[in-house]
Amino acid sequence: MSDDQSDSPFPDVPPADPTASVRAEVQREYAAKLAAAELRTRAAKDGITLPDGFTDFLDSSKLLGEDGSPSVEAIGKALAPWAVPKEPEFTQLKGAGHYARQRGPALPTISLDVRNR
């Protein structure tokens, strides 16, 4: 019996490419680190100061989406307690309605207690 490849039922099939499995393993290994980096980046962008050691105690697997990449929604939910509420921007309202006319400087008024003494 020879070790000839001609006995194979699929003679034209090349050997399986191991790079896909290696890439998937590397992605699983570094996905949590990538999610933590995305969290810190988003916090810096939004002006949020995270407590010391926050990312050490955070379960980074909860920040990943179903495809294994960092989830924007999950990162937003993790940063929500430290988010600074934005102040509403109002236009200047002077002259945008009815104002009572002022006739000169206001006169000082004398309290009723002083007048009745």
C-alpha positions as CSV (number, residue, x, y, z in Angstrom):
1,M,0.0,0.0,0.0
2,S,1.3,3.3,-1.0
3,D,0.8,6.6,0.7
4,D,-0.3,8.0,-2.6
5,Q,-2.9,10.9,-2.5
6,S,-4.6,9.4,-5.4
7,D,-6.6,7.2,-3.0
8,S,-8.4,10.2,-1.5
9,P,-12.0,10.7,-2.6
10,F,-11.4,14.4,-3.0
11,P,-8.1,14.8,-4.9
12,D,-8.5,18.5,-5.8
13,V,-9.3,19.8,-2.3
14,P,-6.4,21.7,-0.7
15,P,-5.7,21.3,3.0
16,A,-7.8,23.5,5.3
17,D,-6.4,27.0,6.0
18,P,-5.6,27.3,9.7
19,T,-5.5,31.1,9.6
20,A,-9.2,31.5,10.1
21,S,-9.2,29.5,13.4
22,V,-6.1,31.4,14.6
23,R,-7.8,34.7,13.8
24,A,-10.9,33.8,15.7
25,E,-8.9,32.7,18.7
26,V,-6.9,36.0,18.7
27,Q,-10.1,38.0,18.4
28,R,-11.7,36.2,21.3
29,E,-8.6,36.7,23.4
30,Y,-8.3,40.4,22.7
31,A,-12.0,41.4,22.4
32,A,-12.3,42.2,26.1
33,K,-9.2,44.4,26.0
34,L,-10.5,46.2,22.9
35,A,-13.9,46.7,24.6
36,A,-12.1,48.2,27.7
37,A,-10.1,50.5,25.4
38,E,-13.3,51.6,23.6
39,L,-14.9,52.3,27.0
40,R,-12.0,54.5,28.1
41,T,-12.0,56.3,24.7
42,R,-15.7,57.0,24.9
43,A,-15.4,58.2,28.5
44,A,-12.6,60.6,27.5
45,K,-14.6,61.8,24.5
46,D,-17.7,62.5,26.7
47,G,-15.6,64.2,29.4
48,I,-16.3,61.5,32.0
49,T,-13.7,60.7,34.6
50,L,-13.9,57.1,35.5
51,P,-13.1,56.0,39.1
52,D,-9.8,54.3,39.7
53,G,-9.9,50.6,38.9
54,F,-13.3,50.8,37.3
55,T,-12.2,48.8,34.2
56,D,-10.5,46.2,36.5
57,F,-13.7,45.2,38.1
58,L,-15.9,45.5,35.0
59,D,-16.9,42.3,33.2
60,S,-15.6,43.2,29.7
61,S,-17.5,40.4,28.1
62,K,-20.8,42.3,28.8
63,L,-19.5,45.1,26.6
64,L,-19.3,42.8,23.5
65,G,-22.0,42.4,20.9
66,E,-23.1,39.1,19.5
67,D,-20.5,39.2,16.8
68,G,-17.7,39.6,19.4
69,S,-16.9,43.2,18.7
70,P,-17.4,46.0,21.2
71,S,-21.1,47.1,21.4
72,V,-21.8,50.9,21.4
73,E,-25.0,50.4,23.3
74,A,-23.4,48.4,26.1
75,I,-20.6,50.9,26.5
76,G,-23.2,53.7,26.7
77,K,-25.1,51.8,29.4
78,A,-21.9,51.3,31.3
79,L,-21.0,55.0,31.2
80,A,-24.5,56.2,31.9
81,P,-24.1,56.6,35.7
82,W,-21.2,59.0,35.3
83,A,-22.6,61.0,32.4
84,V,-22.9,64.7,33.0
85,P,-26.4,65.9,32.0
86,K,-26.2,68.5,29.3
87,E,-27.6,71.9,30.1
88,P,-30.4,72.9,27.8
89,E,-29.5,75.6,25.3
90,F,-32.0,78.5,25.4
91,T,-32.0,81.5,23.1
92,Q,-31.8,84.9,24.7
93,L,-35.3,85.8,25.5
94,K,-34.9,89.6,25.9
95,G,-37.3,91.2,23.4
96,A,-39.1,88.0,22.6
97,G,-42.3,88.9,24.4
98,H,-44.3,91.5,26.3
99,Y,-42.4,93.5,28.9
100,A,-43.9,96.2,31.1
101,R,-42.4,99.6,30.2
102,Q,-40.2,101.1,32.8
103,R,-40.5,104.8,33.2
104,G,-37.3,106.1,34.4
105,P,-35.4,105.0,37.5
106,A,-37.3,103.2,40.2
107,L,-38.2,105.5,43.1
108,P,-37.3,104.2,46.6
109,T,-40.3,103.2,48.5
110,I,-40.9,103.7,52.1
111,S,-42.2,100.8,54.1
112,L,-45.7,101.0,55.7
113,D,-44.1,100.5,59.1
114,V,-42.1,103.6,58.8
115,R,-45.0,105.7,57.5
116,N,-47.3,104.7,60.4
117,R,-45.0,105.7,63.2
